[in-house]
Structure formats: C-alpha cells, structure tokens
Amino acid sequence: MADKRDYYEVLGLSKGASEDEIKKAYRKLAKQYHPDMNPGDKVAEGKFKEVNEAYDVLSDPDKKGKYDQYGHAAFDPASGFGGGAGGFGGFDGFDISDIFSSFFGGGSSSRRPNGPVRGDDVRLRVTLSFEEAVFGCKKEVQYQRIQKCPDCNGSGAAKGTSAKQCPDCGGRGQVNVQQRTPFGVMQTSKTCDRCRGTGKIIETPCKNCRGGGYVRASKKLEVSIPAGIDDGQGIALRGEGSDGRNGGPAGDLTISVNVRPHAFFERDGYDIYCDVPVTFADAALGADLQVPTIDGSETLHIPEGTQTGTTFTLKNKGVQVVNSKNRGNMYITVVVEVPKGLNGKQKDLLRQFNESCGSNNHSKREKFMKKFFRKDS
C-alpha cells in the first residue's frame, strides 16, 4: 500500500476536514473525472476510482477514525490491524466476556442475568450510481454480525455437555454481601464473581466460541434499494443485525446511502437540473432541441430571442418520490454558446448583422448604457 496517495490529498483537503467539506470536495472531483465527461481517458478513469475510494473511507466515521490513526495500514490485511476496509478481524487476544459485555451490556447489577437482551444494530454504507438511486436497484451486501455459535447453539457448552447452575449465587447471577457501616450492617447485592452474572458455570466450553455462546460471522444479503432514494438517506432491515441473547430479538441492519454525482444532472430533492448549451442562431431564431432527461431524450421548444440563463420546466420529469407514484420536475437552463475562432468573412457578416439590428434589438443594453452615463454625468 506504499504507492497509495493520502486520501485527504486525493480530495484536496487537510486532515480534520469536516463531513460537509469532504462531501463537497468529492462531488466536485467525481464530476470532473466522471467517465461520461472523459470518454476513453484512462487517466481520468483512474482518478475517478481513486476519488471514490478516498470518499468511501473518509465519509464513514468508523473507517475515517481508523485511517486517521493508522493510515492505509488500517485496511491492509498484512499489517495486523484486522483486514481490509470494513473488516473486523478475529477474537485473538481478547477475553470473550469483555466483548459481550460491550455488545450486550453484561455486568450491570440492574439487569436480570438471564433476561432477554436485544442484539446490536449493524451499520453499513453503500455507494450507488446516480441512476441506481433514481430508479432503484438490488444490491448484494456483505457484513459482519454477532450470531449464535452453530456448534453449541448459543449455550457456550461443548457438544454433549450443558451449563450448570452456579453454586455461589444459585443461578441468580447476584450474591448478597454485608458491609458494616456507621449506621449498622448493610446488605447489598453485587454481580457474582464466579459466573460473572450469568448464573451458570460452563465446565467444558465450546471450542468454536470458547464458551461465549456467540461468534462473529459474515453474512450476505440482497437488499432492495427503493427508487428515489437520495444521498445521505438510509434504510433499515429489521432483525438482520446481531442476534439477541437469552431469547432477545435480533438488532437491525441500517444501510446509509452515498450517491455518486452525475456527469450532467444535478439533483435537489426530487427535482433535476441540467444546463443545456445552445447555438447563438438557435437562441436567436428559436428551435426544437433534443434535451436529455432521466427517461431519455425529450423535445424542448425554445422561442426566438431566448436569452442565456432562461430556465424551462418539464413537469413530472424528475425523480420518483420514494414509495409513491409522484415525481419531481426537470429544469432545463439554456446556456447560449457564443461562437469563437471566426474567420474574416464570418466576422464581416456578424458586423453587418449587428448594424442591421439597430437599438430595438438591444433594448437591455440601450437601457443599461443610458442609466450608466446618466449616473456618471
């Protein structure tokens, strides 16, 4: 990974850039190097991939934290930090009970030791193309979750054995202790040290989960992305997160969406904006233009004398509203392209044309000049 550029450098940012700064820089560069804007340009294609890779890491708080601390080594399997971006590594060197105390809140004296505990939610980020977000799609995702050990079905005990009731707490997970205080002898309860609050003792632990009853595993899932979803939005899949304990429900899988910018279209909510260049002659004489929409080519009539910056509305040609048949609008803004590199004959013709127009054809300019010179005099 020594040949990789710094992700902040790729996006033209300094370390510590805000989420908005990262997103703004990404949108600008992704549009600049978009393959549709640079057909056949392998250098631009490489830049586009590099920009997307940098954004994938820096837009994710977890990945960004790892990158800020370890750099590219955080996602290098050979570095010992637990594998590629989005990887989780193994359990080596960790006490399994410590892991589950963070996942399930173990050790709390206020919780019933054998009561049902909901599993953790799992968060995932998916990057979509502009078209995938507009029309919806199916995406196969792979993620890590905590699930019941398949060898012991969550009991933590080796096959053919079972956990026994803790003799110290009688299976309650709590023991009573007496303390002498200035106010007399006080009796309180605390988590049983022997069973760590579980109320059970596993004499022969399962080798697969080392007595924890749960393991970290990879899961693949095909997810339906609804049409009209926008950048920064997300979907939740109930019960697809980590398994619960003691009969508790599983957590959810929450998927946050990143949408790559389009080469020509800009999206604002469910409306789409597009700048369309037109020739000087078409703007002056009027014309029927073929303009792009998300549904394909559409005929747009522009009247004679159309000025640059004029915006036309195509009703119901925008993005479909999520879980609805309604759609936003498409806004086409005309940009008049002034000809350059004229030869002598063309210049003479334009001068003759300009002289023949007179002041009536340049009313805005005439009004501006009159106001300017009146103010200046």
Protein Blocks (a to p, Z undefined) as FASTA:
>chain_A
ZZpccfklmnopaehiafklmmmmmmmmmmmmgmklmghiaklmmmmmmmmmmmmmmmpm
klmmmmmmnommlmgmknonopaehiabjaehiafklmmmmmnopaiakbcfkbccdddd
ddddddddfklmmnopadddddddddddfklnonopaehiacdddfklnonopacddddd
fkbccddddddfklnonopacfbdcfklnonopacddddddddddehiaehiacddehia
ccdeehiacddddddddddddfkbccehjaccddddddfklmmnopadddddfkbccddd
ddehiaehiacddehiaccdehiabdcdddddddddddehiafklmmmmmmmmmmnomml
mmmmmmmmmmmmmmmZZ
